Amino acid sequence: MSKPPQHDRVVLVTGAAAGIGAAIAAAAVGAGHRVLLTDIDEAAAQATATRLGGRAAAFRLDIRDPEGWTKAFDAAEAEFGPVDILVNNAGVITTGNTRDLSLAQHRAMVEVNLLGTMTGVCTAIPRMTERGSGHIVTICSMSSFLALPGYAPYGGTKHGLRAFHHAVALEERHGPLDFTIIHPASTRTGMLDQELNDPTAITAFAEKPVTPAEVARAVVETFRTKPTEVVFPALAGRVQQIAGAVPQLIRLLVPTIEAKGRRERDRLLRTGPTRLSDPSGGS
């Protein structure tokens, strides 16, 4: 079967009602692709898809639901054709010290960030393999390299997701599929608004956050280049990646990171806006 042109792929994006997912959908449509925006908030996904025009459509998907994944792929095919690119973007976060979070909060992050994405990958592989092509793009996090206070369960899901993604890519290396994983740093979404209101999440403010549109451009570029792994921003991300591999080094650095993040968070609370999310990329 012939492959579709690089500029006209069918893309399924999860968590696409707002934030990074909405920005990815907008960038993909702008690049000439056709996009199914999926989200547990169907009304918000539909509103975003309507703004993007005829090359976008919306579908409700709870990524924890295997049957929902099957229906989402079927909906994309009915609307635009078989899915060429799956962008696993949906995720949830609750910051706080581990002992202060409920078991339900821990479980929600595992079920969405890790098991939900795993379910999507397991749905995509046989469909894409049967067609002879496909690209699975996973939006992970720089916390997949770093152990940071206030982010233990969230970081744990991202460490697991990165390991899962690369292991599956190795298992499928002789097949027709491509695999890319992308690690954004702090991004101006609703998650950052949540972190601003949590004193245990001060490390998020130790660096300047990027916008959803910046992340989205990097994601859509991978549709063409198909890299194995992308850290974002590139230079700072590489430094964090190396530091995260040495637990002793992280223990030495965390007090400095926390002090810097605390100063910036205090400044924002004193003089900045009540919301940090970028309206152009959704909240």
C-alpha positions as CSV (number, residue, x, y, z in Angstrom):
1,M,0.0,0.0,0.0
2,S,1.4,3.4,-0.9
3,K,2.2,5.8,1.9
4,P,0.3,9.1,2.2
5,P,2.2,12.3,1.3
6,Q,4.2,13.8,4.2
7,H,2.0,16.9,4.2
8,D,-1.3,15.1,4.4
9,R,-1.5,12.5,7.2
10,V,-4.4,11.4,9.4
11,V,-3.4,12.3,12.9
12,L,-5.1,11.2,16.1
13,V,-4.3,13.5,19.1
14,T,-5.3,12.7,22.7
15,G,-5.9,15.3,25.3
16,A,-6.6,17.7,22.5
17,A,-9.3,19.9,23.9
18,A,-6.8,22.4,25.3
19,G,-3.2,23.0,26.2
20,I,-0.4,21.2,24.4
21,G,-2.9,18.8,22.6
22,A,-4.9,21.7,21.2
23,A,-1.7,23.4,20.0
24,I,-0.5,20.2,18.4
25,A,-3.8,19.8,16.6
26,A,-3.7,23.4,15.3
27,A,-0.1,23.0,14.2
28,A,-0.9,19.7,12.4
29,V,-3.9,21.3,10.6
30,G,-1.7,24.2,9.7
31,A,0.8,21.8,8.2
32,G,-1.8,20.2,6.0
33,H,-2.8,17.2,8.0
34,R,-6.2,16.0,9.0
35,V,-6.7,15.6,12.7
36,L,-9.1,13.9,15.0
37,L,-9.0,15.7,18.4
38,T,-9.9,13.3,21.2
39,D,-10.5,14.2,24.8
40,I,-12.6,13.2,27.8
41,D,-14.2,16.6,27.5
42,E,-16.1,16.1,24.3
43,A,-17.7,19.6,24.2
44,A,-14.3,21.4,24.6
45,A,-12.7,19.1,22.0
46,Q,-15.5,19.9,19.6
47,A,-15.2,23.6,20.1
48,T,-11.5,23.4,19.4
49,A,-12.1,21.3,16.3
50,T,-14.7,23.7,15.0
51,R,-12.2,26.6,15.3
52,L,-9.7,24.6,13.3
53,G,-12.1,24.0,10.3
54,G,-12.9,21.2,8.0
55,R,-9.6,19.3,8.4
56,A,-10.4,18.7,12.1
57,A,-13.0,16.7,13.9
58,A,-13.6,15.7,17.5
59,F,-14.4,12.5,19.4
60,R,-14.8,11.7,23.1
61,L,-12.1,9.4,24.4
62,D,-11.3,8.3,27.9
63,I,-7.8,6.8,27.3
64,R,-8.3,4.4,30.1
65,D,-11.1,2.6,28.1
66,P,-9.9,0.0,25.6
67,E,-13.2,0.0,23.8
68,G,-13.0,3.8,23.6
69,W,-9.7,3.5,21.8
70,T,-11.1,1.2,19.2
71,K,-14.0,3.5,18.6
72,A,-11.7,6.5,18.3
73,F,-9.6,4.8,15.6
74,D,-12.8,3.8,13.8
75,A,-14.1,7.3,14.0
76,A,-10.9,8.8,12.6
77,E,-11.0,6.3,9.7
78,A,-14.7,7.0,9.0
79,E,-14.0,10.8,9.0
80,F,-10.6,11.0,7.3
81,G,-9.2,7.6,6.6
82,P,-6.9,5.2,8.6
83,V,-4.7,6.8,11.3
84,D,-1.1,7.5,10.1
85,I,0.1,9.2,13.3
86,L,-1.0,8.7,16.9
87,V,0.0,11.5,19.3
88,N,-0.2,10.3,22.9
89,N,-0.6,13.6,24.7
90,A,-3.3,13.1,27.4
91,G,-2.1,13.2,31.0
92,V,-3.0,14.3,34.5
93,I,-1.0,15.6,37.4
94,T,-1.6,16.2,41.1
95,T,1.5,17.6,42.8
96,G,2.3,17.3,46.4
97,N,4.3,15.3,48.8
98,T,3.7,11.6,48.4
99,R,2.5,11.0,51.9
100,D,-0.1,13.8,51.5
101,L,-1.7,12.5,48.4
102,S,-4.6,10.0,48.5
103,L,-4.3,6.5,47.0
104,A,-7.0,7.6,44.5
105,Q,-4.8,10.5,43.3
106,H,-1.8,8.2,42.9
107,R,-3.9,5.7,41.0
108,A,-5.4,8.3,38.7
109,M,-2.0,9.3,37.5
110,V,-0.9,5.7,36.9
111,E,-4.1,4.8,35.1
112,V,-4.1,7.8,32.8
113,N,-0.4,8.7,32.2
114,L,0.9,5.2,32.0
115,L,-1.9,2.6,31.5
116,G,-4.0,4.8,29.3
117,T,-1.1,5.5,26.9
118,M,-0.1,1.9,26.9
119,T,-3.7,1.0,25.9
120,G,-3.5,3.4,23.0
121,V,-0.2,2.0,21.8
122,C,-1.5,-1.5,22.0
123,T,-4.5,-0.5,19.9
124,A,-2.4,1.3,17.3
125,I,0.3,-1.3,16.6
126,P,-1.8,-4.0,15.0
127,R,-3.8,-1.5,12.9
128,M,-0.7,0.3,11.7
129,T,1.3,-2.8,11.1
130,E,-1.4,-4.3,9.0
131,R,-1.4,-1.2,6.8
132,G,2.4,-1.3,6.5
133,S,3.1,2.1,8.1
134,G,2.5,4.3,11.1
135,H,4.1,6.7,13.5
136,I,3.5,6.7,17.3
137,V,4.5,9.9,19.0
138,T,4.4,10.0,22.8
139,I,4.5,13.3,24.7
140,C,6.3,12.5,27.9
141,S,8.1,14.9,30.2
142,M,11.5,16.0,31.4
143,S,10.4,14.5,34.7
144,S,11.0,11.1,33.1
145,F,14.7,11.8,33.7
146,L,14.5,13.7,37.0
147,A,13.4,12.7,40.5
148,L,11.9,15.9,42.0
149,P,10.1,16.5,45.3
150,G,6.4,17.2,44.9
151,Y,6.3,15.1,41.7
152,A,7.0,11.5,42.9
153,P,3.9,9.7,41.4
154,Y,3.8,11.9,38.3
155,G,7.5,11.4,37.6
156,G,7.1,7.7,38.3
157,T,4.5,7.4,35.6
158,K,6.7,9.3,33.2
159,H,9.8,7.2,34.0
160,G,7.6,4.1,33.3
161,L,6.2,5.6,30.1
162,R,9.6,6.3,28.7
163,A,10.8,2.8,29.5
164,F,7.7,1.3,27.9
165,H,7.9,3.4,24.8
166,H,11.5,2.6,24.1
167,A,11.1,-1.1,24.8
168,V,8.1,-1.4,22.4
169,A,10.1,0.5,19.8
170,L,12.8,-2.1,20.1
171,E,10.3,-5.0,19.9
172,E,8.9,-3.5,16.7
173,R,12.2,-2.4,15.2
174,H,12.0,-4.9,12.3
175,G,8.4,-3.8,11.4
176,P,7.0,-0.8,9.5
177,L,6.4,1.5,12.4
178,D,8.3,4.6,13.7
179,F,8.4,5.7,17.3
180,T,9.2,9.1,18.7
181,I,9.1,10.3,22.3
182,I,9.2,14.0,23.3
183,H,10.0,15.5,26.7
184,P,8.7,19.1,27.2
185,A,9.8,21.0,30.2
186,S,7.4,23.4,32.1
187,T,4.8,24.5,29.7
188,R,2.2,27.3,30.0
189,T,-0.9,25.2,30.4
190,G,-3.5,24.6,33.1
191,M,-1.1,22.2,34.8
192,L,1.3,25.1,35.4
193,D,-1.6,27.1,36.9
194,Q,-2.1,24.2,39.3
195,E,1.5,24.1,40.2
196,L,1.6,27.8,40.9
197,N,-0.9,27.3,43.7
198,D,1.1,24.4,45.3
199,P,4.1,25.3,47.4
200,T,5.5,21.8,46.9
201,A,5.8,22.3,43.1
202,I,8.4,25.1,43.2
203,T,10.9,23.3,41.0
204,A,8.5,23.9,38.0
205,F,9.4,27.6,38.2
206,A,13.2,27.2,38.3
207,E,13.2,27.7,34.5
208,K,11.3,29.8,32.0
209,P,8.2,27.9,30.8
210,V,7.7,27.4,27.1
211,T,4.4,27.9,25.3
212,P,2.2,25.1,24.0
213,A,2.7,26.4,20.4
214,E,6.5,26.0,20.8
215,V,6.1,22.4,21.9
216,A,3.5,21.8,19.1
217,R,5.9,23.0,16.4
218,A,8.5,20.6,17.7
219,V,6.0,17.8,17.7
220,V,4.7,18.3,14.2
221,E,8.3,18.6,12.9
222,T,8.8,15.0,14.1
223,F,6.1,13.8,11.7
224,R,8.6,14.5,9.0
225,T,12.0,13.8,10.7
226,K,10.9,10.8,12.9
227,P,13.6,11.2,15.6
228,T,13.9,8.6,18.3
229,E,13.8,11.1,21.2
230,V,13.5,14.8,21.7
231,V,14.2,16.8,24.8
232,F,12.8,20.3,24.9
233,P,14.3,22.9,25.1
234,A,17.3,21.2,23.6
235,L,20.3,22.5,25.5
236,A,18.7,22.8,29.0
237,G,17.0,19.4,28.4
238,R,20.3,17.7,27.7
239,V,21.8,19.1,30.9
240,Q,18.8,17.9,32.9
241,Q,18.9,14.5,31.2
242,I,22.5,14.0,32.2
243,A,22.0,15.3,35.7
244,G,19.0,13.0,36.2
245,A,21.1,9.9,35.6
246,V,23.1,10.6,38.7
247,P,21.0,10.5,41.9
248,Q,23.8,11.9,44.0
249,L,24.1,14.9,41.7
250,I,20.3,15.5,41.9
251,R,20.4,15.5,45.7
252,L,23.1,18.1,45.6
253,L,21.3,20.3,43.0
254,V,17.7,20.2,44.3
255,P,18.2,22.7,47.1
256,T,19.5,25.2,44.5
257,I,16.7,24.4,42.1
258,E,14.1,24.8,44.8
259,A,15.5,28.1,45.9
260,K,15.4,29.5,42.4
261,G,11.9,28.1,41.8
262,R,10.7,29.5,45.1
263,R,11.9,33.0,44.3
264,E,10.2,33.0,40.9
265,R,7.0,31.5,42.2
266,D,6.9,34.2,45.0
267,R,7.5,36.9,42.4
268,L,4.7,35.6,40.2
269,L,2.3,35.4,43.2
270,R,3.2,38.9,44.2
271,T,3.2,40.7,40.9
272,G,2.2,38.3,38.1
273,P,-1.1,37.1,36.7
274,T,-3.3,34.6,38.5
275,R,-3.1,32.3,35.5
276,L,0.1,31.4,33.5
277,S,-1.6,29.3,30.8
278,D,-1.3,30.5,27.3
279,P,-4.8,31.2,25.8
280,S,-3.4,30.7,22.3
281,G,-2.6,27.1,23.1
282,G,-5.6,26.4,25.3
283,S,-5.7,26.2,29.1
